[in-house]
């Protein structure tokens, strides 16, 4: 076995030992409680988590032995540096665990790796199921916007076009990213919506760009954000929407939008860059 393989082997065993210490609801709960920045005595932890003193002592001792928790000079327990770093990553696994059934059919792996590494920021959200409900929630998000709307458009629909025109008419700034595979129904192309939007674009209220491809669709206003993932066939079927007003979720979606916006080209004629369906 070469040195590199030996080092990898050792790293895997060390990592397995750490994950083994985390494989307990009680120990995870203790880490979460201490990650709130509080210094707690053993009894305070037990009461907060509804654990017996014996359970709390046993699990706290294991976390101390693992180097994740320490007792300070006041006799209170706090997270160590390793404990804080570990606790910050737990939301990553919480998101996966909460949505494991969805992730069997939908994928986050087509977004840039820097955003995959931050999926823990998405943990505080609700999931909307079904095309009709998803569309209603998106319409509500856009209709409530008072300052701006940033959208990565996977699939447009007529009612959304009318809502966006209403928002633009009320001075709401909209930035929109289309892709080469964005679906726009023919009824929109044949309506007056493209012409009206072009007028707002000339006024500078509406900005549009085209990205070659995107790994997710996002809908962001100043107060909330929505995230839509493609299915395993790379199709945005509008069946699942993650929705939240949580600041971390909002920041993640905003950052992803800006990542694609900064690398996208200015949009010209919509009819030439989208797939039109009857």
URZIMO-V137249 format. One record per residue. N is the residue number from 1. RES is the residue in three letters. PHI is phi as a letter, one per 30 degrees, with the letter a starting at -180 (* if undefined). NEAR is the number of other ideal C-beta (glycine too) atoms within 10 Angstrom. Layout:
# URZIMO-V137249
n=N res=RES phi=PHI near=NEAR
n=N res=RES phi=PHI near=NEAR
This chain:
# URZIMO-V137249
n=1 res=UNK phi=* near=8
n=2 res=UNK phi=d near=7
n=3 res=UNK phi=d near=7
n=4 res=UNK phi=d near=8
n=5 res=UNK phi=d near=9
n=6 res=UNK phi=d near=10
n=7 res=UNK phi=d near=11
n=8 res=UNK phi=d near=12
n=9 res=UNK phi=e near=11
n=10 res=UNK phi=d near=10
n=11 res=UNK phi=d near=10
n=12 res=UNK phi=d near=10
n=13 res=UNK phi=d near=9
n=14 res=UNK phi=d near=10
n=15 res=UNK phi=d near=10
n=16 res=UNK phi=d near=10
n=17 res=UNK phi=d near=10
n=18 res=UNK phi=d near=14
n=19 res=UNK phi=d near=11
n=20 res=UNK phi=d near=11
n=21 res=UNK phi=d near=19
n=22 res=UNK phi=d near=17
n=23 res=UNK phi=d near=9
n=24 res=UNK phi=a near=15
n=25 res=UNK phi=e near=9
n=26 res=UNK phi=d near=17
n=27 res=UNK phi=d near=19
n=28 res=UNK phi=d near=17
n=29 res=UNK phi=d near=17
n=30 res=UNK phi=d near=29
n=31 res=UNK phi=d near=22
n=32 res=UNK phi=d near=14
n=33 res=UNK phi=d near=17
n=34 res=UNK phi=d near=25
n=35 res=UNK phi=d near=16
n=36 res=UNK phi=d near=10
n=37 res=UNK phi=i near=8
n=38 res=UNK phi=c near=14
n=39 res=UNK phi=c near=14
n=40 res=UNK phi=b near=18
n=41 res=UNK phi=d near=13
n=42 res=UNK phi=e near=16
n=43 res=UNK phi=d near=10
n=44 res=UNK phi=d near=15
n=45 res=UNK phi=d near=24
n=46 res=UNK phi=e near=19
n=47 res=UNK phi=d near=13
n=48 res=UNK phi=d near=16
n=49 res=UNK phi=c near=16
n=50 res=UNK phi=h near=8
n=51 res=UNK phi=c near=19
n=52 res=UNK phi=d near=9
n=53 res=UNK phi=d near=12
n=54 res=UNK phi=d near=9
n=55 res=UNK phi=d near=14
n=56 res=UNK phi=d near=22
n=57 res=UNK phi=d near=14
n=58 res=UNK phi=d near=14
n=59 res=UNK phi=d near=23
n=60 res=UNK phi=d near=23
n=61 res=UNK phi=d near=11
n=62 res=UNK phi=d near=17
n=63 res=UNK phi=d near=24
n=64 res=UNK phi=d near=15
n=65 res=UNK phi=d near=10
n=66 res=UNK phi=d near=18
n=67 res=UNK phi=i near=14
n=68 res=UNK phi=c near=25
n=69 res=UNK phi=b near=23
n=70 res=UNK phi=b near=15
n=71 res=UNK phi=c near=14
n=72 res=UNK phi=d near=9
n=73 res=UNK phi=d near=5
n=74 res=UNK phi=c near=8
n=75 res=UNK phi=i near=9
n=76 res=UNK phi=c near=16
n=77 res=UNK phi=c near=23
n=78 res=UNK phi=b near=16
n=79 res=UNK phi=d near=24
n=80 res=UNK phi=d near=16
n=81 res=UNK phi=e near=10
n=82 res=UNK phi=d near=14
n=83 res=UNK phi=d near=22
n=84 res=UNK phi=d near=15
n=85 res=UNK phi=d near=11
n=86 res=UNK phi=d near=21
n=87 res=UNK phi=d near=20
n=88 res=UNK phi=d near=12
n=89 res=UNK phi=c near=12
n=90 res=UNK phi=d near=16
n=91 res=UNK phi=d near=20
n=92 res=UNK phi=e near=17
n=93 res=UNK phi=d near=15
n=94 res=UNK phi=d near=17
n=95 res=UNK phi=d near=20
n=96 res=UNK phi=d near=14
n=97 res=UNK phi=d near=9
n=98 res=UNK phi=d near=15
n=99 res=UNK phi=c near=20
n=100 res=UNK phi=d near=9
n=101 res=UNK phi=d near=8
n=102 res=UNK phi=d near=16
n=103 res=UNK phi=d near=15
n=104 res=UNK phi=d near=9
n=105 res=UNK phi=c near=13
n=106 res=UNK phi=b near=19
n=107 res=UNK phi=b near=17
n=108 res=UNK phi=c near=19
n=109 res=UNK phi=d near=11
n=110 res=UNK phi=c near=13
n=111 res=UNK phi=c near=20
n=112 res=UNK phi=e near=12
n=113 res=UNK phi=e near=8
n=114 res=UNK phi=d near=10
n=115 res=UNK phi=d near=18
n=116 res=UNK phi=d near=13
n=117 res=UNK phi=d near=11
n=118 res=UNK phi=c near=17
n=119 res=UNK phi=d near=18
n=120 res=UNK phi=d near=17
n=121 res=UNK phi=d near=21
n=122 res=UNK phi=c near=24
n=123 res=UNK phi=d near=20
n=124 res=UNK phi=c near=14
n=125 res=UNK phi=b near=23
n=126 res=UNK phi=c near=11
n=127 res=UNK phi=c near=14
n=128 res=UNK phi=c near=18
n=129 res=UNK phi=c near=10
n=130 res=UNK phi=j near=12
n=131 res=UNK phi=e near=14
n=132 res=UNK phi=d near=8
n=133 res=UNK phi=d near=12
n=134 res=UNK phi=e near=20
n=135 res=UNK phi=d near=17
n=136 res=UNK phi=d near=13
n=137 res=UNK phi=d near=17
n=138 res=UNK phi=d near=23
n=139 res=UNK phi=d near=15
n=140 res=UNK phi=d near=13
n=141 res=UNK phi=e near=21
n=142 res=UNK phi=d near=21
n=143 res=UNK phi=d near=14
n=144 res=UNK phi=d near=13
n=145 res=UNK phi=d near=22
n=146 res=UNK phi=c near=12
n=147 res=UNK phi=b near=10
n=148 res=UNK phi=a near=13
n=149 res=UNK phi=b near=24
n=150 res=UNK phi=c near=24
n=151 res=UNK phi=b near=24
n=152 res=UNK phi=c near=28
n=153 res=UNK phi=d near=20
n=154 res=UNK phi=d near=22
n=155 res=UNK phi=a near=21
n=156 res=UNK phi=c near=21
n=157 res=UNK phi=b near=18
n=158 res=UNK phi=e near=13
n=159 res=UNK phi=d near=13
n=160 res=UNK phi=d near=20
n=161 res=UNK phi=e near=20
n=162 res=UNK phi=d near=15
n=163 res=UNK phi=d near=19
n=164 res=UNK phi=d near=24
n=165 res=UNK phi=d near=18
n=166 res=UNK phi=d near=12
n=167 res=UNK phi=d near=23
n=168 res=UNK phi=d near=20
n=169 res=UNK phi=d near=11
n=170 res=UNK phi=c near=10
n=171 res=UNK phi=i near=9
n=172 res=UNK phi=d near=19
n=173 res=UNK phi=d near=16
n=174 res=UNK phi=b near=22
n=175 res=UNK phi=c near=18
n=176 res=UNK phi=b near=22
n=177 res=UNK phi=c near=23
n=178 res=UNK phi=c near=22
n=179 res=UNK phi=b near=21
n=180 res=UNK phi=d near=12
n=181 res=UNK phi=c near=17
n=182 res=UNK phi=e near=23
n=183 res=UNK phi=c near=17
n=184 res=UNK phi=b near=23
n=185 res=UNK phi=e near=16
n=186 res=UNK phi=d near=10
n=187 res=UNK phi=d near=14
n=188 res=UNK phi=d near=20
n=189 res=UNK phi=d near=15
n=190 res=UNK phi=d near=10
n=191 res=UNK phi=d near=14
n=192 res=UNK phi=d near=10
n=193 res=UNK phi=d near=20
n=194 res=UNK phi=e near=16
n=195 res=UNK phi=d near=8
n=196 res=UNK phi=d near=17
n=197 res=UNK phi=d near=21
n=198 res=UNK phi=d near=14
n=199 res=UNK phi=d near=13
n=200 res=UNK phi=d near=19
n=201 res=UNK phi=d near=17
n=202 res=UNK phi=d near=9
n=203 res=UNK phi=d near=9
n=204 res=UNK phi=i near=8
n=205 res=UNK phi=d near=17
n=206 res=UNK phi=c near=23
n=207 res=UNK phi=b near=16
n=208 res=UNK phi=b near=21
n=209 res=UNK phi=b near=17
n=210 res=UNK phi=b near=19
n=211 res=UNK phi=c near=18
n=212 res=UNK phi=d near=11
n=213 res=UNK phi=a near=11
n=214 res=UNK phi=b near=24
n=215 res=UNK phi=c near=19
n=216 res=UNK phi=a near=22
n=217 res=UNK phi=c near=24
n=218 res=UNK phi=b near=23
n=219 res=UNK phi=b near=25
n=220 res=UNK phi=b near=25
n=221 res=UNK phi=c near=23
n=222 res=UNK phi=d near=15
n=223 res=UNK phi=c near=12
n=224 res=UNK phi=a near=19
n=225 res=UNK phi=b near=27
n=226 res=UNK phi=b near=24
n=227 res=UNK phi=b near=24
n=228 res=UNK phi=b near=23
n=229 res=UNK phi=c near=25
n=230 res=UNK phi=d near=22
n=231 res=UNK phi=d near=13
n=232 res=UNK phi=d near=12
n=233 res=UNK phi=c near=8
n=234 res=UNK phi=i near=11
n=235 res=UNK phi=c near=12
n=236 res=UNK phi=d near=22
n=237 res=UNK phi=c near=16
n=238 res=UNK phi=i near=18
n=239 res=UNK phi=c near=17
n=240 res=UNK phi=b near=20
n=241 res=UNK phi=b near=24
n=242 res=UNK phi=c near=22
n=243 res=UNK phi=b near=21
n=244 res=UNK phi=a near=20
n=245 res=UNK phi=c near=13
n=246 res=UNK phi=d near=17
n=247 res=UNK phi=d near=11
n=248 res=UNK phi=d near=16
n=249 res=UNK phi=e near=21
n=250 res=UNK phi=d near=18
n=251 res=UNK phi=d near=14
n=252 res=UNK phi=e near=22
n=253 res=UNK phi=d near=26
n=254 res=UNK phi=d near=15
n=255 res=UNK phi=d near=15
n=256 res=UNK phi=d near=25
n=257 res=UNK phi=e near=22
n=258 res=UNK phi=d near=13
n=259 res=UNK phi=e near=17
n=260 res=UNK phi=d near=22
n=261 res=UNK phi=d near=16
n=262 res=UNK phi=d near=8
n=263 res=UNK phi=c near=12
n=264 res=UNK phi=c near=19
n=265 res=UNK phi=c near=10
n=266 res=UNK phi=d near=9
n=267 res=UNK phi=d near=19
n=268 res=UNK phi=c near=10
n=269 res=UNK phi=d near=9
n=270 res=UNK phi=e near=21
n=271 res=UNK phi=d near=10
n=272 res=UNK phi=c near=9
n=273 res=UNK phi=b near=17
n=274 res=UNK phi=b near=22
n=275 res=UNK phi=d near=11
n=276 res=UNK phi=c near=15
n=277 res=UNK phi=c near=11
n=278 res=UNK phi=d near=5
